Amino acid sequence: MPDRASASWRMGGYLAATGAFLIWGLTPIYFKAVDVVPPIDLVAHRVVWSVPYLALVVTIGRGWPAVRAAFADTRTMAILAITTLIIAGNWFLFTWAITSGRIVEAALGYFLGPLASIALGLTFLGERLDRRRTIAVALAAAAVLHEALAVAAGPSAALLLGASFAVYALIRKRIRVDAVTGLLIETLLLLPFAVAWLAIQGGGSLGRHGATMDVLLVVGGTLTTTPLLLFTIGARRLEMTTIGFLQYLAPSITFLLGVLVYGEPFGWGRAITFGAIWAAILIANLPAPGSTRSPARNGS
């Protein structure tokens, strides 16, 4: 029974994390649809419309006692204040990159993120890599370095995106609040600033671009919170190294959208990068010799 419970716990983590990265990979479609709205307005709307959605989730799950307990704990609130700043910066950078036609650079940022997660897991959590994952990390690092050198202006936004999300994941993994509670508190901390900005801007593009755009701005709250909620669930159930490799799903999808849907160039250089990344993922997830007879060990 304990092994089954552990396996079920981990499988839930895999499903949650995979769902998060699939949604994130497809979000450029949304941001391209609303690219007439300034990035900071988009972030403000995402914060405002995330709050009622998360409050509903907390109510259904009867989680308000946990929210009150978190607010009463000074250390927890201090840590959540830090993660709030990190995720707000991450949201803005990603939104700016997509709406300004830098889809490939945004994808590169999330190619870098898994490597940063792996490095943080090794450094701060004492996680170790077997030979397969060591080879995979080296291959992925070479691929990302190749792509970074190919970005003419330098991948500064990409570096910040990757590093910020890896640090966010590490900190959230170590605090004792559940995913929903943490996300609600983070958005509540951002809410006064978002409301003030939208008030100063006269609604922040709401009502200026037609009913369809207004609906998209409101829906943006669920597009923000749903994958982040799934990610935090996955991050608490899986090793940082596992999260690191699963995280390649989102930039791979984003990369393909940039090239195939939005017409960004795809030469041999980018083909090499993309192929090497997927080769690294394949190597990392191949079963180790002799592991098929005792899979429960991996979940311990």
Secondary structure by P-SEA (a helix, b strand, c coil): caaaaaaaaaaaaaaaaaaaaaaaaaaaaaaaaaccccaaaaaaaaaaaaaaaaaaaaaaaccaaaaaaaaacaaaaaaaaaaaaaaaaaaaaaaaaaaacaaaaaaaaaaaaaaaaaaaaaccccccccaaaaaaaaaaaaaaaaaaaaccccaaaaaaaaaaaaaaaaaaacccccaaaaaaaaaaaaaaaaaaaaaaacccccccccaaaaaaaaaaaaaacaaaaaaaaaaacccaaaaaaacaaaaaaaaaaacccccccccaaaaaaaaaaaaaaaaaaccccccccccccccc
